Amino acid sequence: MRYRLTFISGAAVGYVLGARAGRDRYEQLRKTAQRFAQNPAVRNTVESASTNGRAFARKAAGSLADKAGERLPDSVTDRVPYLRERSGPAQDEWGTSNT
C-alpha cells in the first residue's frame, strides 16, 4: 500500500508540474532527449551493450541446453533457434522433413 501511495503521489506531482510547464517545456525536453539518443557515443554504447547481451544470451542458452539435455519439451525446443539447430531437421511421422 505504501508503494502504491508513493506512486500515485509521484504521478500527481508530475502531472501538475507538467501541466504548468506547458508545451514549450515539453518540446525542449523532447529535443534534448533526441539529441542525446542521436549522440554517436551513446549509440555506440547501446550497440555494444546489445551485442554483448545477445552473446551472453546465446551462451546461456547453450549452457541451459547442455544441462537440460533431452528433458526439454518439444514446444520449447521448437521456439529456441539454438536448440533447433542442435536437434537437426524435424521429421514428421512418415520420416520426411518438414522444411
PyMOL commands that set and color helices and strands:
alter all, ss='L'
color gray80, all
select helices_A, chain A and resi 2-38+40-71+74-79+81-87
alter helices_A, ss='H'
color red, helices_A
deselect
rebuild
show_as cartoon
